[in-house]
Structures are given as structure tokens and as C-alpha cells.
Amino acid sequence: MGSRLSRQRTHNHLVILLAPIFALTGFSALTLQVVWQRVISLHSGVDLASTTTVVAAFLAGLGLGNIVGGRLADRVGPRRSLWLFALANLGIAASAWFSLRIFYDSYRELAPHLQSTFATFAFNAAVLLVPTTLMGLSMPLVARAITATIGDAGSLIGRMYGINTIGAGIGAAVTGWFFLGGLGFTNTVRLAGTLNVGAALLTLGVYQYMERSAPETDEANTQTASAATRRVWPWFAIYGLTGAVALGLEQVFFRVIDAEMRSNSYSFAHVLTLYLLLFGGGSALGARLLPRARDPRKWFLWLQFAVGISALLTMIGLVRVLPAIGFDASLRKYFAGEGFNGGFGDVDTVREWAKILAVYGAVPIGLMAAPVMLMGMAFPFAQALVSDRLETLGRRTGTLLFANIAGNVAGTLVTGFFLIDQLGTAGTYRLLGALLGIAGLAATLFVGGARRIYAITAVFALLAATLLASPSNKRLWAFMHGTSENNILLAEDHACAATVRFDESEAILFINASIQNGHPFDDFHVLIGLLPSLVHPRPRQALAIGLGMGSTTYGMLQDPRLERVETVELCGGEYDLLRQLGAMGRREFVTMLNDPRYVARVGDGRKHLLKGEANYDLITVDTLRTTSANSGSLYSREFYELVNSRLADTGIVAQWVASPRIANTITQVFPYVVAFVVEDYNNGSVFYLASRSPLGLDRAEMLRRMNDVPADAFTSEQRGRLEEFVRSAQPFCYANGRVLTGVRSVDENRDLRPRDEYFINNGASTTLAGC
């Protein structure tokens, strides 16, 4: 008896000691994932095809690690599983410290040769395989180390899984909100690697404790007799299918919350943080409930049904209930504006801080809390359903996690590439909720007697009611824009939701509910395309990175000397919107889209430059907000070096000067940089022209070229303003014949330190280079 109590005490100590270590490894894993995905996107692109291949490659490594780790754990036993866990963390640490040499430097050299989606996936899988496989080993190894009796398996593993997931959620939060902006990408991955070294050393200390406290020969005595072996493969399959629905819901959650937050650089990490914390909390709660459950099968299925119903109910609550109970005016006011994309520096009242807490806290948590916590609660029950023998515990745990990850990948692919394209966000949401209704019907099989009929009726009634009350796709996006369904045009695809909202006579473009520009075209956006064309002596080929409302591309097309004008736009739905506007009588869109010189492409602009071979006389970059996710890839020194490599000798690049830091960065690459202010746009907005060759601003020649612009291209009033700008606007000089030096690193943007993108940590640069 004393020996058994001693072993139990040792086992309890082991769980207590491993819990913070396992949380630490979760923290590090998500820190690395967030950074690696962001870095790889610099070269593989931020379009859905690229980001999905990165996610799939990452999950593939985790899944492989789960399978391998499960087999290793069963073979070596509990104490040696700890030793292998420590060794895996040392491997992750080494991968982290040297990762950016592979993910960035090597990738930068090889990316032009990765022309197909399959080639991109293969490369991503190869570079991610080692560290993600090592991460995937962790759960099966820890599960085998902490489980002394099979009766403890579901509860203990569920609790540890929850602790690891909560650690991961905290890692996503700290990385997204602080590390990326405060430390930069390189220092962040090195810090994460150092944390893995610490976890390995602490684990080896625990291993030594086990060596002293419990002999290996006692392991067999800790097993309890298991029930008759049951078929477990159906539960692997079911958990895989529910994993597919879970990741589909996560994508929908992100799209809605990203729109609610106005699509800034922090929204992805914020949603991921909340998702992981809620899932981890749910897993820990499920572990406490499991011992009270008489039949884990029934609990697991009812929990999955509750995931679908609660997801539908929270969307109904957001779009229908909140406006009906007195929040309609405040919601419309917020969604009609730009949110807090300018940062929090001007927020100085309790009322404004309350709005921030609502936008970043109450609404996202209200939307996700119930369904995601229920997802997490289901894990311990799934674990209990497949855990019937200690000698196969590691393998079963690894297989369960592998099945779930395989479902995650499938759900990501099907939702991202098909469902959202065909059904939109709201339609996808309804379908995923309905699919989990099957779990509710399956749960009724475990209800005895006449009560089964009542249970089936209740499932159908509840599902039908929530589906009928769920908002349509157009109703959802009208709500997100603070207007009515009759006042928007919507073109949603897997890449983004593109929307036009009509405000009196103006049509305003939104991408994921973040405001862009509008029609009638303003002078500022037209000039970014028109002016470099008028300055260039002989333009033939032009490229616009980003379409927006089309005003910059339209400005370039007014020069008859141009033989070809390409646009590369990430959001393919924008082209559909412009066609609809053209059909409504807005002639500029008809003229532009029907111009035989115009070539419209869908994809990532930086990726297009990296993989293409053509040289351009003109390149314009769309006026992307510096606070937008991944905007740093279009404002970095390395991006400008890439643009420079694709310009002809006398080529000109034009872009909005969104901050002094951007002006400083462009002067590190181009020796000739001038800028112009358009005073009547947003209280004076600035755009630059940059080139390797002198920018000859011959006013008379520029006005002569302006005379060649078709007479009906602009209204007489706008044409007069444009001609006056060409005639008299005085440029100011950033660089005149030399690349400026001496700019501090804090005053420029780099691929691995995009300071403007992470505006909370870095603020705006106050130092401006110039001649």
C-alpha cells in the first residue's frame, strides 16, 4: 500500500511539474508559427493559395509528429518519453535559431523557381517538416509520461492539452501584439528558441526526479484492468470530420472579426489568441466533467451538436438581436467609420476606451466563446473513447490528434477554396452549423425508449429555427458596413470580401470592411497613375500593384503611348464590382475594362514581381494602409529593391507616402526621389516618384502630353484641376542623384522589421531623410 501511495504521489508531482513546461512549449510553438507564416508570405505571397499551402504544410508536420511520437511513446515507456520530449525541444530550439536563414534568405533565392502551387507547397513542407514534426511529438510523449492508469487518460490528457493550448494562446497574443513590433522577427524566433532550451532543461530535471522516485519495473503495476477492447476507428474518423468543421468555423470567425476590427495587422493574432484560449479553457473544463460522464459517446456527440447551434446563435445575436435591443444606432455609427486603425494614441475618453473594449473584447468573445469552448470540451471525451489500454496510449493519442489535424487541413482547404466562393461567409457558417446537426442526430441513438422521438424532434426543431433566423450573406455584410442591404454591392471570394457602399452620389470601396477609395475618382489617386506617365519620355509597359477602385490604373491608361497596362489585385472580387458599376452607367469602368491594352490579373503583387521576367517603364503601388495586415511587404527596403530590379533603366515607381518612415526607406534604394502634395485630399496627402535616372520635370512637355489625354477622360472641372497641378505643383526633394545614407534602422522599414505595420509598438517616424 505504501509503495502504491508513493507512486501516486510521484505521479501527481510529475503532472504538476510538467504543466508549466508544457504551457511554455505551447507559447513557443505559436510564437514560431506566427513569425514563420508571416516571413514565408514575403516570398510565397499572401493570396489564399499561398497562405493555405503554408498552413497545410505546417499542419502536415504536426500530424506526422503526432503519429511518430505516439509510436515512440509506446515503445520507450513513460520516463524515456520525457527524455525524448526534452530532446525534441532542443531540436526545435536549433531550428528556431537558424530558421530565418532558411525561411527568408534561402527562400528568397529559390522563390522565383517555385512557379506552381504544388512546388510552393513542396518547398514549404520541406522547410517546415523538421521543426513541426518535433512539435507534433510533444503531446503523445507527454501523454504517455503522465498517465499511470487508463482511467485517468481522458481527464489528464485533456487537462494537459488545455494547458498547452492556453500557453499557445498567450504566445499568439504576446507575439502578435508586442514581439513582432517590439523585437522584430529575428529576435522573436531566437527568443522562442531560447524558451525551448529552457523547457528542455526543466524537463531533464523532471526526468531525473522520476529516475530517483519510481523504478521502471513498477510501471506495469500502475495499470488497471481495461474494459473489453472496443472499436475505436469510428471515433478517429468522427473527430477528424468535426476537426474539419472546427477549422471551417475558425476561418469564418476570422473573416467576421477581422472585418469588425477593420482588418488591421493585429487582427489575425488577436483572433488566434482568443480561439486558443477559449479552446484550451474548454479542454480543461471538459477534463473536469469527464469523470462524471456515464457515457462519453453521448457527451461527445451532444457537445459537437452544441458547437453548431451556439455558433449559429451567436451570429444571430450579433446581427439581429443587438440592433433590436437598443444598440442599432451605435453599431451603425461604428461600422460606418474606420474603426481604430489609426492607433490608440488619440483615444482619451472613457467612452472611447469602452468602444475599444467592445470591438476587441466583447464582440469577438461573444461570437466565439460558446462554440470554441464547446469544441475544447469535446477533446477529453474523444480521448477517453480511444484510450482503453496503456500499452497503446501513445499511439492512440497520436492517431487521434493526427485525425483531427487531417480534418483541420481538409476543412481549411474546402472552406477556403470552395465554400466561401460558392456560399459566402454567412452561407458557409450556416452549412457548417447544419453539418454538426448530424452529431445531434447521432447522439439521439443513445437515448432510450420513447424519449428518442422527442430528442430527434428537438434536434430538428432547434436546427431549423437557428438556420432560418441566421442572416443572409448580404445582410451580414450590410451590417458590417452600417447600412442596408439595398445600399451595397458585394463580391466575396476566398481571398476577401469586396464591397461598394453608396453614400449619396459616391460609391466607396471596402475590403474586408476596411475603407479604401471611391468613385467619382479623386485627383490624388488619379495623379499617382497619370503623373509618372506624363513625366516618362517613352512609356510602353506599366504595372499597377493593387486595383483599388481603379483610379490609378485609369490614370495610367489615359496616356496613349502606353502599349500594355497590367493590374495585379489580390481580391478578384474587385473586378466584378467594377463591372457592376460600369453596368450602372459609370463610364470610367467600362472604358478601363474594355481597353484592349488592359490586362487584369488576380494574385499577390510582390509574388508577381518575384516570379515574372518583364521589365516595366512604370510601376504604381496601391494606397494600402500601413496598418493593414502584411502591408509591410509593400513598404520595405527589400520590396523597393525588388521593384528596382523590375524597372527599365528610365523606369519610374509611384506610391503614396503614408509615413516619413516610408520616405526614408525609398531613399535607401533610389537615387532620384521627388514628392508632391495634393492639398485638397485628406488635408494634404503626399505621393512620390522614384527612379534610377533623373526625373526630368519638363512642364511644357508634360502639358503637351496632357493634351493627348482623351477629351472625355475626365469632367471639365477635374481636367482643369489636373492640368493646373501639372503646370504649377512644386515638388520637394527626398534624393537628388544619390542614395541617402545615415538613416537609422528605426526610421526605415525592412522585411524582417516592418515598423509601420506594427503601429502600436513603433509609432510614426519623426526623422525624415531629404536633400
DADA-V388099 format. One record per residue. PHI is phi in degrees with one decimal (NA if undefined). NEAR is the number of other C-alpha atoms within 12 Angstrom. D_FIRST is the distance of its C-alpha to the first C-alpha in whole Angstrom. Layout:
phi->{PHI	PHI}
near->{NEAR	NEAR}
d_first->{D_FIRST	D_FIRST}
//
This chain:
phi->{NA	-62.1	-63.8	-66.0	-64.5	-63.6	-64.6	-64.5	-62.9	-60.2	-64.0	-63.1	-61.6	-59.3	-61.8	-63.7	-71.0	-78.0	-56.3	-66.7	-65.1	-68.0	-64.2	-63.9	-67.9	-64.3	-57.1	-64.3	-59.9	-73.4	-60.0	-67.0	-61.1	-60.9	-69.7	-61.4	-63.9	-67.2	-70.1	-62.3	-63.5	-59.9	-115.8	-89.3	98.4	-112.6	-73.6	-63.3	-58.2	-74.7	-66.1	-68.0	-66.1	-65.0	-62.3	-63.1	-64.5	-62.6	-67.0	-60.7	-64.0	-62.1	-62.6	-61.2	-62.1	-60.4	-65.5	-63.6	-62.2	-62.5	-69.0	-63.3	-61.0	-67.7	-77.8	-97.3	88.2	-67.5	-71.7	-69.7	-61.1	-62.6	-61.0	-67.5	-60.9	-63.3	-63.3	-61.7	-67.0	-65.8	-65.1	-63.4	-60.9	-63.3	-62.1	-63.6	-62.7	-107.3	-63.8	-71.2	-63.9	-88.4	-66.2	-112.7	-65.6	-66.9	-61.5	-60.7	-77.9	-92.7	-53.9	-60.7	-92.9	-95.0	-82.0	-103.0	-62.4	-63.8	-63.6	-63.2	-62.5	-61.2	-67.6	-59.1	-62.9	-66.1	-75.6	-92.7	-59.0	-65.2	-65.7	-73.0	-63.5	-62.8	-64.0	-65.8	-63.1	-59.2	-62.6	-61.3	-66.2	-66.4	-58.1	-68.9	-71.3	-93.7	-94.5	-94.6	-132.2	-65.6	-65.8	-86.9	-57.5	-59.9	-68.6	-66.2	-66.6	-60.8	-65.8	-66.8	-62.0	-63.6	-62.7	-62.8	-69.3	-64.3	-58.4	-63.8	-62.5	-64.5	-61.1	-62.4	-66.4	-64.7	-66.7	-65.5	-88.6	-128.2	-64.2	-60.3	-81.6	-82.6	-105.3	85.1	-68.6	-64.2	-65.3	-67.0	-69.1	-67.3	-63.0	-61.4	-61.7	-63.7	-63.5	-67.3	-61.6	-59.5	-62.7	-63.5	-64.9	-63.0	-65.1	-63.5	-63.9	-64.8	-59.3	-63.2	-60.7	-65.1	-57.7	-79.4	-96.8	-145.9	-68.7	-59.7	-66.3	-79.8	-57.6	-62.3	-73.3	-84.6	-79.4	-110.3	-65.6	-94.8	-70.0	-56.6	-58.9	-115.1	-71.6	-111.5	-60.5	-61.0	-74.2	-60.3	-64.1	-64.3	-68.2	-65.0	-66.8	-68.3	-64.3	-64.4	-65.2	-60.7	-71.8	-62.5	-64.3	-60.7	-62.7	-68.1	-54.7	-63.0	-63.0	-69.4	-71.8	-60.7	-66.9	-63.2	-85.2	68.8	51.1	-107.7	-69.7	-98.9	-67.5	-62.7	-63.2	-66.0	-64.2	-61.4	-59.5	-62.2	-59.9	-68.8	-63.9	-67.6	-64.3	-62.6	-62.4	-64.5	-63.3	-63.6	-66.8	-61.6	-63.6	-76.2	-80.2	-54.4	-60.3	-89.2	-86.0	-73.4	-131.1	-59.6	-61.6	-64.7	-60.1	-59.6	-69.1	-64.9	-63.0	-64.8	-61.8	-64.8	-57.7	-64.8	-65.3	-67.0	-61.3	-65.3	-66.2	-68.4	-67.3	-61.3	-60.9	-67.8	-86.9	-108.5	-75.8	-56.6	-63.2	-80.4	-109.3	111.6	-101.6	-60.7	-64.5	-68.2	-65.6	-62.7	-64.4	-65.8	-72.1	-78.4	-105.5	-106.7	68.8	-115.5	-69.7	-83.5	99.8	-106.7	-63.8	-93.2	-81.6	-134.9	-126.6	-60.9	-63.0	-68.1	-65.3	-64.2	-64.3	-61.3	-63.1	-69.3	-67.6	-93.9	-119.7	-61.3	-68.3	-60.7	-67.0	-60.3	-73.5	-103.4	-53.3	-64.4	-63.7	-74.2	-63.1	-65.7	-57.7	-64.4	-62.3	-71.8	-61.0	-58.7	-69.3	-62.0	-61.4	-63.6	-70.5	-109.1	-102.9	-123.9	-148.1	-63.5	-68.8	-116.5	-61.7	-60.3	-64.4	-65.6	-62.8	-61.9	-67.8	-62.2	-65.7	-62.3	-60.8	-65.2	-67.1	-59.6	-64.5	-55.8	-62.2	-61.7	-63.7	-62.0	-66.7	-66.6	-66.1	-69.8	-93.3	-127.9	-62.8	-65.5	-60.3	-86.8	-113.7	75.6	-62.3	-67.4	-64.3	-63.7	-59.3	-64.6	-63.4	-64.4	-63.2	-65.5	-61.9	-73.4	-63.7	-62.1	-62.8	-63.5	-64.6	-63.7	-64.2	-66.8	-64.0	-96.7	-96.1	-86.4	61.9	-68.2	-63.8	-62.3	-62.1	-64.0	-65.4	-63.0	-61.7	-64.8	-61.7	-63.9	-65.4	-65.9	-65.5	-63.5	-64.2	-70.6	-66.5	-67.5	-82.2	-66.8	-70.2	-71.6	-65.0	-69.6	-64.2	-60.1	-75.2	-63.7	-59.3	-69.4	-112.7	65.6	-147.4	-99.1	-62.6	-76.4	-109.2	-134.7	-110.5	-130.4	-137.7	-101.3	-137.5	-65.0	-77.5	-171.0	-103.5	-100.4	-137.0	-114.0	-109.5	-93.2	-116.4	57.1	-93.7	-96.2	-106.5	-110.4	-88.9	-126.2	-118.2	51.0	71.3	-98.4	-67.1	-114.1	-137.3	-143.1	-133.5	-59.7	-64.1	-82.1	-63.8	-59.2	-70.5	-63.5	-65.8	-60.1	-90.7	-78.1	-62.9	-60.2	-67.1	-68.8	-75.6	-68.7	-70.9	-146.6	-75.3	-123.7	-115.3	-135.6	-134.0	-111.5	-88.3	102.0	-99.0	57.6	-82.2	95.6	-67.6	-67.9	-61.7	-59.7	-61.0	-65.6	-66.6	-76.7	-90.0	-67.3	-73.9	-71.1	-96.7	-154.5	-128.1	-101.8	-124.6	-116.0	-124.9	-67.0	-96.5	-60.7	-63.0	-61.2	-61.9	-63.3	-63.1	-65.4	-64.3	-64.6	-65.4	-62.5	-67.2	-88.4	101.6	-88.9	-65.8	-57.1	-72.3	-63.5	-59.6	-67.2	-69.8	-95.3	-67.3	-63.7	-83.5	-89.6	-123.5	-102.1	-125.0	-111.6	161.2	-87.1	-64.9	-65.1	-62.5	-62.2	-63.6	-67.3	-99.4	-82.7	-125.8	-71.5	-105.2	-118.3	-81.7	-132.9	-133.9	-115.1	-118.5	-59.0	-79.7	-81.3	-61.6	-68.0	-84.3	-70.8	-58.4	68.5	-63.3	-59.2	-72.7	-113.2	-132.5	-98.4	-60.1	-65.6	-65.5	-66.3	-66.2	-65.8	-59.3	-58.0	-69.1	-107.8	-91.8	-66.8	-56.4	-104.1	-67.2	-128.1	-113.5	-131.7	-161.8	-65.0	-90.4	-79.3	-161.8	-58.0	-62.8	-67.5	-60.9	-61.1	-68.2	-64.3	-74.3	-80.3	-118.4	-106.4	-77.6	-119.6	-138.9	-127.8	-135.6	-129.1	-105.3	-103.7	-64.8	-90.6	-117.0	51.1	60.2	99.8	-100.2	-118.5	-132.5	-115.7	-118.7	-137.5	-161.3	-81.6	-112.3	-57.0	-94.5	-79.5	-92.5	-82.8	-61.2	-62.5	-67.8	-64.4	-69.0	-62.8	-66.7	-64.2	-66.2	-81.2	-66.0	-50.9	-61.8	-95.7	-67.2	-134.8	-64.7	-61.7	-65.5	-69.2	-61.0	-62.2	-66.2	-65.9	-64.0	-64.8	-63.5	-61.5	-73.4	-128.1	-62.7	-95.9	-77.2	-118.9	-99.2	-98.6	-150.1	-138.6	93.3	-151.6	-74.7	-73.1	-121.7	87.0	-75.4	-71.1	-59.6	-72.8	-106.8	-141.4	-102.0	-124.1	-54.4	-95.3	-152.1	-79.6	-63.5	-63.9	-64.6	-99.4	-70.5	-69.0	-80.4	-113.1	61.8	-98.4	-72.4	-105.4	-97.0	-125.9	-72.6	177.7	-104.7}
near->{7	8	15	17	14	18	29	26	18	28	31	22	20	38	31	20	28	42	34	27	37	44	35	37	50	41	39	46	47	38	44	48	40	39	42	43	38	41	41	46	40	42	45	48	41	36	33	34	31	39	35	38	37	45	38	38	39	42	39	40	33	40	39	35	39	39	37	32	45	41	28	37	40	31	23	26	36	41	41	29	36	45	35	35	46	37	29	37	44	31	29	43	35	26	34	41	28	24	37	32	22	24	39	30	20	21	28	29	17	21	35	24	22	26	22	18	22	20	22	34	30	24	31	42	29	24	32	39	29	30	41	41	35	41	49	40	46	56	55	51	49	53	53	51	47	49	45	39	32	32	28	37	43	47	39	44	52	45	44	50	47	41	39	39	43	40	35	42	38	36	41	39	31	31	41	41	32	27	35	42	34	27	27	34	40	33	26	38	42	28	30	44	35	30	33	42	31	26	39	33	25	30	40	29	22	34	33	20	22	34	21	14	23	29	22	19	13	21	27	21	18	30	23	19	16	20	15	10	14	15	14	24	19	17	34	31	24	32	40	30	32	44	39	32	47	44	38	41	46	40	41	42	40	35	43	41	42	37	46	45	45	39	40	43	38	41	37	36	39	35	43	42	40	41	42	38	38	36	42	41	37	40	40	35	32	39	35	26	27	36	22	14	20	15	20	32	34	27	35	39	37	34	38	45	40	38	44	44	41	38	47	44	34	35	44	31	25	34	36	25	19	21	19	15	14	12	18	22	17	21	31	24	19	29	33	30	27	29	33	33	34	27	28	19	17	11	18	13	12	10	12	18	18	15	26	25	19	24	32	32	24	20	30	39	33	29	39	44	34	32	40	44	38	38	50	44	42	51	55	48	47	49	49	42	41	40	44	31	35	39	33	30	45	45	36	42	53	41	39	44	46	37	35	38	39	38	32	37	37	31	34	37	30	27	38	41	29	24	30	35	27	20	26	37	45	39	32	41	45	40	33	44	41	35	32	42	38	31	37	37	31	26	29	29	22	25	22	14	11	13	14	19	17	17	23	25	17	20	29	24	18	26	35	22	19	30	31	19	24	35	32	25	34	32	30	37	42	35	39	44	46	33	30	21	23	18	24	34	35	40	37	39	36	37	36	39	43	41	48	44	41	27	20	11	12	20	30	37	39	41	48	42	43	42	35	34	33	31	32	29	35	34	40	39	42	45	46	45	48	46	52	49	50	43	40	41	28	25	34	30	35	45	50	49	39	39	50	43	45	50	42	46	50	49	42	47	47	39	38	28	24	33	24	30	40	43	45	36	38	36	38	33	36	41	36	29	37	40	28	24	36	23	16	15	13	22	24	33	34	25	29	34	33	18	23	17	27	29	25	33	24	32	31	37	40	42	38	36	37	33	28	23	17	22	29	35	42	51	52	51	45	40	38	36	37	39	40	37	34	40	41	42	44	48	47	37	33	32	35	41	29	34	45	33	28	32	33	26	24	31	37	51	51	49	45	38	39	35	35	33	38	47	47	44	48	53	44	39	35	42	30	34	43	42	39	31	31	31	18	14	18	15	10	16	25	34	42	44	49	52	44	33	29	26	34	24	25	19	23	17	19	30	26	18	29	35	22	19	28	19	15	16	32	27	18	13	14	21	28	19	23	33	28	20	28	34	23	19	22	18	23	21	29	36	35	26	23	23	26	27	23	17	27	19	23	29	33	41	42	36	38	41	37	46	43	49	45	39	37	27	30	31	25	30	26	18	20	28	31	29	21}
d_first->{0	4	5	5	6	9	10	11	12	14	15	16	18	20	21	23	24	26	27	30	31	31	33	36	36	37	40	41	41	43	45	46	47	49	51	51	53	55	56	57	59	61	63	61	63	61	62	60	60	59	57	55	55	53	51	50	50	47	45	46	44	41	41	41	38	36	37	36	33	32	32	32	28	27	29	27	23	22	22	26	27	27	29	31	31	32	35	36	37	39	41	41	43	45	46	47	49	51	51	54	56	56	55	59	61	60	60	63	65	64	64	68	67	64	67	65	62	60	61	60	56	56	57	54	52	52	52	49	47	45	44	43	41	39	38	37	35	33	31	30	28	27	26	24	22	21	20	16	16	20	19	19	22	25	24	23	26	28	27	28	31	32	32	33	36	37	37	40	41	42	43	46	47	47	49	51	52	52	51	54	57	55	54	56	54	54	52	50	49	48	46	44	44	43	40	39	39	37	34	34	33	31	29	29	28	25	24	24	21	19	21	19	16	15	16	18	17	13	15	16	12	12	15	15	18	21	24	27	29	32	35	34	38	39	37	38	41	41	39	42	45	43	43	47	48	46	48	51	50	49	53	54	52	54	57	57	56	58	61	60	59	62	61	60	59	55	55	53	50	50	50	47	45	45	44	41	40	40	39	36	36	36	33	31	32	31	28	27	29	27	24	27	29	29	31	31	34	36	35	36	39	40	39	42	44	44	44	48	49	48	50	53	53	52	55	57	56	58	61	62	60	60	64	64	63	65	64	67	69	66	65	68	69	66	66	70	70	68	65	63	64	66	63	62	65	67	64	65	65	62	63	63	60	59	60	58	55	56	57	54	51	52	54	52	48	50	51	48	45	44	45	43	40	40	40	37	35	35	34	30	31	33	30	27	30	30	26	25	23	22	24	27	26	28	31	31	30	33	35	35	36	39	40	40	42	45	45	46	48	50	50	52	54	55	55	57	60	60	59	60	64	64	63	63	60	60	60	57	55	56	56	52	51	53	51	48	49	48	44	45	47	44	42	44	43	40	41	42	45	48	46	47	50	50	47	50	53	51	50	53	55	53	53	57	57	56	58	61	60	59	62	64	64	68	67	64	66	68	66	65	68	69	72	73	72	76	76	74	74	71	70	66	65	62	63	64	65	69	71	74	75	78	79	83	85	82	80	77	74	70	68	64	66	67	70	73	76	79	82	85	84	84	87	84	82	85	86	83	84	88	89	87	89	92	92	91	94	94	90	89	86	83	80	78	74	73	76	75	78	80	82	82	82	85	87	87	88	91	92	94	94	90	90	86	84	80	77	74	72	68	68	70	71	73	76	76	76	79	81	80	82	85	85	85	88	87	89	88	85	87	89	86	84	87	89	89	88	84	81	78	75	71	68	67	70	69	67	71	72	70	70	74	77	80	81	83	85	84	80	79	75	75	74	70	69	67	64	63	60	61	65	64	65	68	69	68	70	68	70	73	73	72	75	77	77	78	81	85	86	88	85	84	81	81	78	77	76	73	73	74	71	72	76	74	72	75	78	75	76	80	83	85	83	85	84	86	85	86	86	86	83	80	82	83	80	81	81	81	83	82	84	84	88	90	90	94	94	98	98	102	100	97	99	101	98	97	100	99	96	97	99	97	93	93	95	98	96	93	95	97	94	93	96	97	93	94	98	96	93	92	89	87	86	83	84	87	87	84	80	79	77	75	73	70	67	66	69	69	66	65	63	60	60	62	63	65	62	60	62	59	58	62	64	68	70	73	74	77	78	82	85}
//
